[in-house]
Amino acid sequence: MSVSDEKDADIEQYSKHDEAQSDEVRTIDRKAEARLVRRIDIRLVPSSMFIYLLCFLDRSNIGNAKLLNSATGNSLVQSIKMSNQQYLVALMIFIVAYTLFETPSNYMLKRFRPSRWIAFLMMGWGLMTMVLGAIHSYPALVVVRFLLGAFEAGLFPGMVYCLTFWYKQDERALRAALILACATLGGAFGGAVAFAVGHMNQVRGLEAWRWLFILEGAPSCLCAILVFFFYPDFPETAPWLSADERELAIERIKGVASLGHAKITWADAKNTLTDWRLYLHYLVYISISVPFSSISLFAPTIVSGLGYEGLNAQLFTVPPYAIAFVITIIVSWQSDKREMRSWGAFYSLAIAGISFLAQGALPSHAFKARYGLLCVAVAFSFASIPPLLSWLTANLRNTGAATLAVPLNVSIGQVGQIIGVYIFKSSEAPGYPTGHYTNAVFLILGALVVVLLRFIYAHRNRRLLPGERQWKL
């Protein structure tokens, strides 16, 4: 019997076991559970963090390539003679592909198992990133960016979905934060790497931006092999857990999370698609996707408008992302610890919105004040996302909802990412008021919708009958 057949047999065995044991109440040894969670953390979280760091590097490095060595006429835009409008289309085509392939990719992850599917995605986006280093025309850039978006689409919602196989609701926000925070590390490393690679201009006859794509795409391809063999799939099929640990891993999340073997029905899908309160969650995610997109793609451009030019514009993108990493972890840790996910998201959205508003109002020559506010805005924009995702998954009642709602949340949020592509207008340099004010409006709108959602869940909780499962606030 092959490894695949053995795992499928394990899944079938545990499916039957769940049916037989569904009404049985067991006492869980809390010390054993704590040891198990530590084992899961060690196996799942660091690898997920590193994978997402590579993903964000390969997604956002086009922002660095746009300006890299522009002083000598060797930037991406100058090399392939691309207009600003064409550059924006190249950014948007990635988002179009991301939106189209996100939800189908989540179903493929469940069908083929996380280790296989994520390895496939990594190999795909790594190769596409390296191919970007070989393009010589605008049409080639558009095609490769579309394929890059298609491969990257399933990763983040897939990882959030994987957390529901392994963790309870009150355990997810911090883990999701650690994974998402690697986007901030990716931004920090991206700026530092671009600064270093900028000195490789014309090495072996290649512009530095080509080296940037090649050197940042290769690690994803190499790590895809390790992911295929070692990334965790489902608790019920984990060979690195003992039989007792697998049993405990399943028992502890039964009734509060989704098991990998649970089937998705059309009824679940219909209920998820017609649940109106989920669309309020999606609306909040649209609001945060606007600054997420604009920051990710235009950080070097924004920094260059603050008086930092050339390679220094790459280097000074590092501090905002480094601060964001710390703030994201703190906000998510407190959101989980105090079970106040809505307030964690609200305050983060509000602080980021006010910071962008102040940046837009300040005179363009107030470089230091605007740079300080940029650090605050970037930090709290990123910090709002893990509590929002944890809050969403905590209020999903079955595996069908988790399989569909998480990628839908991120897919619909791509509307915000498309908006973010167009708000930092080159004609408004160095102040970029449209970009800052647009980010502020969407963030403050998102904060208000969070308050509305909290009120709705609190109202529903007051109407619950004794013993009914409460909605998480």
JOPE-V560323 format. One record per residue. N is the residue number from 1. RES is the residue in one letter. PHI is phi as a letter, one per 30 degrees, with the letter a starting at -180 (none if undefined). PSI is psi in whole degrees, 0 to 359 (999 if undefined). D_FIRST is the distance of its C-alpha to the first C-alpha in Angstrom with 2 decimals. Layout:
{{N/RES/PHI/PSI/D_FIRST} {N/RES/PHI/PSI/D_FIRST}}
This chain:
{{1/M/none/133/0.00} {2/S/d/167/3.82} {3/V/d/320/6.74} {4/S/d/316/8.16} {5/D/d/321/6.05} {6/E/d/318/6.51} {7/K/d/319/10.01} {8/D/d/321/10.71} {9/A/d/321/10.02} {10/D/d/317/12.31} {11/I/d/315/14.79} {12/E/d/320/15.04} {13/Q/d/315/15.54} {14/Y/d/331/18.23} {15/S/d/315/19.81} {16/K/d/323/20.45} {17/H/d/317/21.61} {18/D/d/319/24.03} {19/E/d/320/25.48} {20/A/d/331/26.11} {21/Q/c/8/27.58} {22/S/d/330/29.45} {23/D/c/1/32.84} {24/E/d/132/32.39} {25/V/c/125/34.34} {26/R/c/150/33.21} {27/T/d/128/35.17} {28/I/c/131/33.53} {29/D/d/111/34.45} {30/R/d/325/36.12} {31/K/d/319/35.93} {32/A/d/323/32.19} {33/E/d/318/31.94} {34/A/d/319/34.11} {35/R/d/320/31.97} {36/L/d/315/28.84} {37/V/d/321/30.70} {38/R/d/319/31.74} {39/R/d/317/28.19} {40/I/d/316/27.21} {41/D/e/312/30.38} {42/I/d/323/29.73} {43/R/d/322/26.26} {44/L/c/315/27.07} {45/V/d/308/30.81} {46/P/e/320/31.74} {47/S/d/319/28.96} {48/S/d/320/29.92} {49/M/d/314/33.54} {50/F/d/321/33.11} {51/I/d/316/31.13} {52/Y/d/328/33.89} {53/L/d/314/36.57} {54/L/d/321/35.26} {55/C/d/313/35.07} {56/F/d/323/38.66} {57/L/e/313/39.93} {58/D/d/338/38.65} {59/R/d/316/40.01} {60/S/c/355/43.47} {61/N/d/348/44.38} {62/I/d/331/46.17} {63/G/d/323/48.87} {64/N/d/319/49.40} {65/A/d/330/49.30} {66/K/e/321/52.01} {67/L/c/349/54.59} {68/L/d/120/53.37} {69/N/i/31/56.31} {70/S/d/334/58.24} {71/A/d/334/61.45} {72/T/c/7/60.96} {73/G/i/23/59.79} {74/N/c/21/56.18} {75/S/d/169/54.30} {76/L/e/311/51.61} {77/V/d/318/54.16} {78/Q/d/324/56.77} {79/S/d/319/54.56} {80/I/c/12/53.38} {81/K/h/59/56.64} {82/M/c/137/55.14} {83/S/d/166/57.36} {84/N/d/321/56.86} {85/Q/d/320/56.01} {86/Q/d/323/53.34} {87/Y/d/318/51.86} {88/L/d/322/51.65} {89/V/d/320/49.91} {90/A/d/325/47.31} {91/L/d/317/46.71} {92/M/d/325/46.56} {93/I/d/328/44.14} {94/F/e/315/41.51} {95/I/d/324/42.10} {96/V/d/311/41.94} {97/A/d/319/38.46} {98/Y/e/316/37.44} {99/T/d/317/38.67} {100/L/d/324/37.06} {101/F/c/357/33.52} {102/E/d/305/33.37} {103/T/d/314/32.35} {104/P/e/324/29.84} {105/S/d/325/28.23} {106/N/d/324/27.77} {107/Y/d/322/25.83} {108/M/d/323/23.62} {109/L/e/318/23.01} {110/K/d/324/21.75} {111/R/d/317/19.67} {112/F/c/358/17.95} {113/R/i/142/18.19} {114/P/e/316/21.15} {115/S/d/317/19.80} {116/R/d/315/18.88} {117/W/d/317/21.97} {118/I/d/322/24.45} {119/A/d/318/23.43} {120/F/d/315/24.03} {121/L/d/316/27.35} {122/M/d/314/28.42} {123/M/d/320/27.91} {124/G/d/310/29.81} {125/W/d/331/32.76} {126/G/d/315/33.01} {127/L/d/317/33.39} {128/M/d/323/35.85} {129/T/d/318/37.89} {130/M/d/324/38.18} {131/V/d/327/39.16} {132/L/e/330/41.96} {133/G/d/352/43.45} {134/A/c/0/43.92} {135/I/d/154/45.54} {136/H/b/7/49.17} {137/S/b/160/49.99} {138/Y/d/315/49.98} {139/P/e/322/47.88} {140/A/d/320/45.11} {141/L/e/316/45.29} {142/V/d/315/44.92} {143/V/d/314/41.90} {144/V/d/322/40.04} {145/R/d/325/41.02} {146/F/d/314/39.63} {147/L/d/323/36.24} {148/L/d/317/36.37} {149/G/d/322/37.03} {150/A/d/318/34.15} {151/F/d/321/31.63} {152/E/d/345/33.25} {153/A/e/317/33.65} {154/G/d/355/30.49} {155/L/d/301/30.47} {156/F/d/311/33.04} {157/P/d/329/32.49} {158/G/d/319/28.73} {159/M/d/320/29.34} {160/V/d/319/31.78} {161/Y/d/319/29.29} {162/C/d/326/26.64} {163/L/d/329/29.31} {164/T/d/342/29.36} {165/F/d/334/25.77} {166/W/c/336/26.90} {167/Y/b/152/30.67} {168/K/d/169/33.43} {169/Q/e/318/36.28} {170/D/d/4/38.66} {171/E/c/353/36.22} {172/R/d/325/35.48} {173/A/e/315/38.80} {174/L/d/319/38.95} {175/R/d/317/35.37} {176/A/d/323/36.03} {177/A/d/318/39.32} {178/L/d/321/37.81} {179/I/d/309/35.56} {180/L/d/324/38.43} {181/A/d/339/40.88} {182/C/d/345/39.05} {183/A/d/322/40.61} {184/T/d/322/43.91} {185/L/d/322/42.71} {186/G/d/319/41.57} {187/G/d/319/45.07} {188/A/d/311/46.65} {189/F/d/323/44.57} {190/G/e/316/45.06} {191/G/d/318/48.80} {192/A/d/317/48.77} {193/V/d/317/46.50} {194/A/d/321/48.67} {195/F/d/317/51.74} {196/A/d/314/50.38} {197/V/d/334/49.01} {198/G/e/336/52.35} {199/H/d/359/53.84} {200/M/c/11/51.57} {201/N/e/128/53.47} {202/Q/i/11/53.91} {203/V/d/127/51.83} {204/R/h/27/50.74} {205/G/i/9/52.55} {206/L/c/140/50.27} {207/E/d/156/51.52} {208/A/d/326/50.27} {209/W/d/331/48.55} {210/R/d/316/46.30} {211/W/d/323/45.38} {212/L/e/311/44.72} {213/F/d/317/42.08} {214/I/d/312/40.45} {215/L/d/334/40.40} {216/E/c/344/39.12} {217/G/d/327/36.38} {218/A/e/316/34.80} {219/P/e/326/33.52} {220/S/d/319/31.52} {221/C/d/316/29.68} {222/L/d/317/28.97} {223/C/d/338/27.85} {224/A/e/326/25.45} {225/I/d/316/23.13} {226/L/d/321/23.29} {227/V/d/319/22.83} {228/F/e/321/19.58} {229/F/c/333/18.02} {230/F/b/349/20.10} {231/Y/d/136/21.59} {232/P/d/143/20.77} {233/D/c/262/19.13} {234/F/c/151/19.52} {235/P/e/322/20.59} {236/E/d/351/18.02} {237/T/b/14/15.09} {238/A/d/111/17.11} {239/P/d/343/15.57} {240/W/d/0/19.16} {241/L/c/148/20.48} {242/S/d/169/20.49} {243/A/e/318/19.60} {244/D/d/321/23.36} {245/E/d/321/23.80} {246/R/d/318/21.15} {247/E/d/316/22.96} {248/L/d/321/26.26} {249/A/d/324/25.28} {250/I/d/315/24.53} {251/E/d/322/27.54} {252/R/d/334/30.03} {253/I/c/358/29.65} {254/K/d/126/29.23} {255/G/j/345/32.20} {256/V/b/357/33.39} {257/A/a/180/30.62} {258/S/c/131/27.68} {259/L/d/148/24.10} {260/G/d/329/21.44} {261/H/d/351/19.89} {262/A/d/135/23.39} {263/K/d/150/24.07} {264/I/c/126/27.07} {265/T/c/161/29.51} {266/W/d/329/32.47} {267/A/d/317/34.74} {268/D/d/315/33.60} {269/A/d/317/34.17} {270/K/d/314/37.56} {271/N/d/322/38.66} {272/T/d/318/37.78} {273/L/d/335/39.62} {274/T/c/6/42.67} {275/D/d/103/42.98} {276/W/d/329/46.20} {277/R/d/336/46.13} {278/L/d/330/43.02} {279/Y/d/339/45.20} {280/L/d/321/47.50} {281/H/d/317/44.62} {282/Y/d/322/43.97} {283/L/d/319/47.70} {284/V/d/321/47.72} {285/Y/d/328/44.85} {286/I/d/318/46.89} {287/S/d/323/49.76} {288/I/d/339/47.89} {289/S/d/336/46.19} {290/V/d/304/49.63} {291/P/d/327/50.42} {292/F/e/315/46.80} {293/S/d/311/46.94} {294/S/d/322/50.50} {295/I/d/313/50.04} {296/S/d/320/46.80} {297/L/c/337/48.30} {298/F/b/11/51.94} {299/A/e/312/52.14} {300/P/d/325/53.61} {301/T/d/316/55.98} {302/I/d/315/57.14} {303/V/d/324/57.68} {304/S/d/336/59.64} {305/G/d/357/61.93} {306/L/c/15/62.67} {307/G/j/3/64.44} {308/Y/c/124/61.56} {309/E/b/166/61.24} {310/G/i/221/59.24} {311/L/d/336/56.54} {312/N/d/330/57.97} {313/A/d/327/56.77} {314/Q/d/316/53.18} {315/L/d/322/53.85} {316/F/d/4/55.48} {317/T/d/348/52.46} {318/V/d/309/50.78} {319/P/e/316/52.78} {320/P/e/319/52.23} {321/Y/d/322/48.44} {322/A/d/317/48.57} {323/I/d/321/50.66} {324/A/d/323/48.34} {325/F/e/312/45.38} {326/V/d/313/47.34} {327/I/d/320/48.78} {328/T/d/316/45.46} {329/I/d/315/43.91} {330/I/d/312/47.02} {331/V/d/316/47.34} {332/S/d/321/43.70} {333/W/d/314/43.79} {334/Q/d/325/46.94} {335/S/d/318/45.64} {336/D/d/312/42.66} {337/K/d/317/44.73} {338/R/c/0/47.53} {339/E/h/50/45.40} {340/M/b/56/47.83} {341/R/d/321/45.62} {342/S/d/318/48.21} {343/W/d/325/51.01} {344/G/e/316/49.00} {345/A/d/317/48.41} {346/F/d/308/52.01} {347/Y/d/323/53.76} {348/S/d/314/51.60} {349/L/d/316/52.29} {350/A/d/314/55.99} {351/I/d/316/56.53} {352/A/d/318/54.83} {353/G/d/315/56.84} {354/I/d/323/60.12} {355/S/d/317/59.36} {356/F/d/321/58.83} {357/L/d/316/61.96} {358/A/d/323/63.98} {359/Q/d/319/62.73} {360/G/d/329/63.93} {361/A/d/335/67.30} {362/L/d/149/68.03} {363/P/d/151/70.05} {364/S/d/338/68.10} {365/H/d/358/69.81} {366/A/d/67/68.63} {367/F/d/312/65.82} {368/K/d/316/65.16} {369/A/d/318/65.16} {370/R/d/324/62.90} {371/Y/d/319/60.44} {372/G/d/317/60.37} {373/L/d/326/59.79} {374/L/d/319/57.01} {375/C/d/317/55.22} {376/V/d/315/55.60} {377/A/d/316/54.58} {378/V/d/315/51.41} {379/A/d/310/50.43} {380/F/d/338/50.85} {381/S/d/311/49.45} {382/F/d/323/46.09} {383/A/d/337/46.46} {384/S/d/339/46.67} {385/I/d/312/43.22} {386/P/e/316/40.87} {387/P/d/325/42.96} {388/L/d/315/43.02} {389/L/d/320/39.24} {390/S/d/321/38.77} {391/W/d/318/41.44} {392/L/d/307/39.77} {393/T/d/331/36.29} {394/A/d/338/38.03} {395/N/c/21/39.67} {396/L/c/132/36.67} {397/R/c/352/35.79} {398/N/a/170/32.24} {399/T/d/328/29.10} {400/G/d/316/30.31} {401/A/d/319/33.51} {402/A/d/319/31.84} {403/T/d/323/29.60} {404/L/c/317/32.69} {405/A/d/322/35.68} {406/V/d/307/34.68} {407/P/d/328/34.22} {408/L/d/319/37.19} {409/N/e/313/39.24} {410/V/d/323/38.61} {411/S/d/311/38.87} {412/I/d/329/42.19} {413/G/d/342/43.30} {414/Q/d/340/43.20} {415/V/e/316/46.54} {416/G/d/323/47.95} {417/Q/d/324/46.38} {418/I/d/318/48.08} {419/I/d/318/51.36} {420/G/d/335/50.88} {421/V/d/328/50.72} {422/Y/c/359/54.29} {423/I/d/338/56.27} {424/F/c/93/57.15} {425/K/d/132/59.68} {426/S/d/332/60.87} {427/S/d/345/64.38} {428/E/c/6/64.53} {429/A/d/145/63.90} {430/P/c/357/64.41} {431/G/d/325/64.63} {432/Y/h/54/61.99} {433/P/d/321/63.41} {434/T/e/316/61.40} {435/G/d/312/58.11} {436/H/d/316/59.10} {437/Y/d/323/60.68} {438/T/d/314/57.80} {439/N/e/317/55.31} {440/A/d/314/57.70} {441/V/d/313/58.09} {442/F/d/320/54.38} {443/L/d/317/53.66} {444/I/d/322/56.53} {445/L/e/315/55.46} {446/G/d/320/51.96} {447/A/d/320/53.55} {448/L/d/322/55.58} {449/V/d/326/52.58} {450/V/d/317/50.81} {451/V/d/318/53.86} {452/L/d/315/53.79} {453/L/d/319/50.12} {454/R/d/318/50.83} {455/F/d/318/53.75} {456/I/d/315/51.63} {457/Y/d/321/49.00} {458/A/d/320/51.77} {459/H/d/319/53.47} {460/R/d/321/50.31} {461/N/d/324/49.83} {462/R/d/340/53.40} {463/R/c/3/52.63} {464/L/d/148/49.48} {465/L/d/158/49.63} {466/P/e/132/49.04} {467/G/j/347/45.36} {468/E/d/148/44.27} {469/R/d/128/42.21} {470/Q/d/152/44.53} {471/W/d/142/44.35} {472/K/d/138/44.08} {473/L/c/999/47.15}}
